[in-house]
């Protein structure tokens, strides 16, 4: 059954590859009991010589780093009593905005606030343009007076969480055990190409795409993780089996700790069950987990290759994939309670 699900769900991505909108795409589907299937099409790289995409290729997971690496690290430290999710970040980073101890709003932000993106911090800022020393840029992030605004999905939240993990453990994020098929780069096997980067002046392949992550040293809380399709599916199967309470309970509107919750018009499609969680990455990656159906799927693409400044159709392909998968699953499992 799972092979048929994967075939039907892969149709939107396969069409985008055939039309030349996506260079390559890999879809993986996994159930709680570990059954899995995957489909691949297209190329890992187009330049300088086309290279067919394989199951062994490593993708730059971009913001999937937030949910596959950083969120589990924070929840693990909380479970071990190393931090309190509702305590302020300054319990781990006492020098955060240290020149305005009484007035800086950043000093009142909690770990849970950052996990759920319910802070005043901006979505993103070009940190990489302020220098090329990772230690100095971390200091810049900690001491900058960030402009206030309404809560938005913010990379800065997870950059701060990454620094907190480094402070609490005394080690870089790349020292954390992640399991086979997941690694902060450069990956150990063949890599999928991302962008011909104007800033770095080269095509990126096995090198982190996100400029801020690269400038901060490559292993950060918001980006920098690489993974194979099997590595992502292993993580998804473990999440289905363990069902962490913190990633299933709504903390802010349409958000849990780290993840996005299903809502109308979101990336996972409208057919999945309430309580389904998901996340996407800028390079063209995504992961969704439907706890009601004990079903998870990942769609990994290199939609920014060779440039982000083109129409890939990814924002239509993602929900179409989820809806096709759920329709096929429900047709094969009419007795599953939804």
CORFEN-V11035 format. One record per backbone hydrogen bond with DSSP energy under -0.5 kcal/mol. NH is the residue of the N-H (numbers start at 1). CO is the residue of the C=O. E is the energy in kcal/mol with one decimal. If there is no record, write none. Layout:
# CORFEN-V11035
NH & CO & E
NH & CO & E
This chain:
# CORFEN-V11035
5 & 1 & -2.2
6 & 2 & -2.3
7 & 3 & -2.2
8 & 4 & -2.3
9 & 5 & -2.6
10 & 6 & -1.8
11 & 8 & -0.8
14 & 10 & -2.9
15 & 11 & -2.2
16 & 12 & -1.7
17 & 13 & -2.2
18 & 14 & -2.5
19 & 15 & -2.0
20 & 17 & -1.4
21 & 16 & -2.1
22 & 16 & -1.5
25 & 41 & -2.4
26 & 300 & -2.4
27 & 39 & -2.9
28 & 298 & -2.5
29 & 37 & -2.8
30 & 296 & -2.5
31 & 35 & -2.1
32 & 294 & -1.5
34 & 31 & -1.9
37 & 29 & -2.0
39 & 27 & -2.3
41 & 25 & -2.1
43 & 23 & -2.6
44 & 51 & -3.0
45 & 51 & -1.1
51 & 45 & -2.6
53 & 42 & -2.2
57 & 54 & -1.2
58 & 190 & -2.7
59 & 227 & -3.1
61 & 59 & -0.9
61 & 225 & -2.3
62 & 225 & -0.5
64 & 61 & -2.3
65 & 62 & -2.0
66 & 63 & -1.4
67 & 63 & -0.5
67 & 64 & -0.6
68 & 64 & -2.8
69 & 65 & -1.9
70 & 65 & -2.1
71 & 66 & -2.3
73 & 69 & -2.0
74 & 70 & -2.6
75 & 71 & -2.6
76 & 72 & -2.4
77 & 73 & -2.4
78 & 74 & -2.2
79 & 75 & -2.4
80 & 76 & -1.6
81 & 78 & -1.6
82 & 77 & -2.9
83 & 77 & -0.8
85 & 83 & -0.5
87 & 84 & -2.3
89 & 109 & -3.0
91 & 88 & -2.0
92 & 89 & -2.2
93 & 89 & -2.5
96 & 93 & -1.9
97 & 142 & -2.2
98 & 95 & -1.5
100 & 97 & -1.8
104 & 100 & -2.3
107 & 104 & -1.2
108 & 105 & -1.8
109 & 106 & -1.0
111 & 87 & -1.5
112 & 85 & -2.7
114 & 110 & -1.9
115 & 111 & -2.4
116 & 112 & -2.2
117 & 114 & -1.0
118 & 113 & -2.5
127 & 125 & -2.5
129 & 126 & -1.8
130 & 127 & -2.1
131 & 128 & -0.8
134 & 132 & -0.6
137 & 133 & -2.6
138 & 134 & -2.1
139 & 135 & -2.0
140 & 136 & -2.2
141 & 137 & -2.4
142 & 138 & -2.2
143 & 139 & -2.1
144 & 140 & -1.9
146 & 144 & -1.1
155 & 123 & -3.1
156 & 122 & -0.7
158 & 154 & -0.8
159 & 155 & -2.0
160 & 156 & -2.3
161 & 157 & -1.7
162 & 158 & -2.2
163 & 159 & -2.0
164 & 160 & -2.3
165 & 161 & -2.2
166 & 162 & -2.1
167 & 163 & -2.3
168 & 164 & -2.5
169 & 165 & -2.4
170 & 166 & -1.9
175 & 172 & -1.8
176 & 173 & -1.6
182 & 179 & -1.4
183 & 226 & -2.5
185 & 224 & -1.3
192 & 58 & -2.9
193 & 44 & -2.3
194 & 204 & -2.7
196 & 306 & -2.7
197 & 195 & -1.2
197 & 202 & -2.2
201 & 197 & -2.0
202 & 197 & -0.9
204 & 195 & -2.6
206 & 192 & -0.7
214 & 210 & -2.4
215 & 211 & -2.5
216 & 212 & -2.0
217 & 214 & -1.4
218 & 213 & -3.3
220 & 218 & -0.6
220 & 223 & -1.6
226 & 183 & -3.1
227 & 59 & -2.1
228 & 181 & -2.0
229 & 55 & -0.5
232 & 228 & -2.1
233 & 229 & -2.1
234 & 230 & -2.5
235 & 231 & -1.8
236 & 232 & -2.3
237 & 233 & -2.7
238 & 234 & -2.1
239 & 235 & -2.1
240 & 236 & -2.4
241 & 237 & -2.0
242 & 238 & -2.4
243 & 239 & -2.7
247 & 244 & -0.8
248 & 245 & -1.5
249 & 245 & -1.3
251 & 255 & -3.4
252 & 255 & -1.6
255 & 252 & -2.7
256 & 259 & -2.2
257 & 246 & -1.7
258 & 115 & -1.7
258 & 256 & -1.1
260 & 278 & -2.3
261 & 254 & -2.9
262 & 276 & -2.2
266 & 263 & -1.9
269 & 266 & -1.2
276 & 273 & -1.8
277 & 289 & -2.2
278 & 260 & -2.0
279 & 287 & -2.0
281 & 285 & -2.4
284 & 281 & -2.0
285 & 281 & -0.9
286 & 299 & -0.6
287 & 279 & -2.5
288 & 297 & -2.5
289 & 277 & -3.0
290 & 295 & -3.3
291 & 289 & -0.8
294 & 290 & -0.6
295 & 290 & -2.2
296 & 30 & -2.6
297 & 288 & -2.3
298 & 28 & -2.5
299 & 286 & -1.4
300 & 26 & -2.9
300 & 298 & -0.5
301 & 284 & -1.0
301 & 299 & -0.5
302 & 24 & -1.0
303 & 283 & -0.9
304 & 283 & -0.9
305 & 302 & -2.2
310 & 308 & -1.6
312 & 310 & -0.8
316 & 313 & -1.5
317 & 313 & -2.2
318 & 314 & -2.3
320 & 316 & -1.6
321 & 317 & -2.3
322 & 318 & -2.1
323 & 319 & -2.6
324 & 320 & -2.1
325 & 321 & -2.4
326 & 322 & -2.5
327 & 323 & -2.2
328 & 324 & -2.0
329 & 325 & -2.6
330 & 326 & -2.9
331 & 327 & -1.9
332 & 328 & -1.5
333 & 329 & -1.4
336 & 333 & -1.8
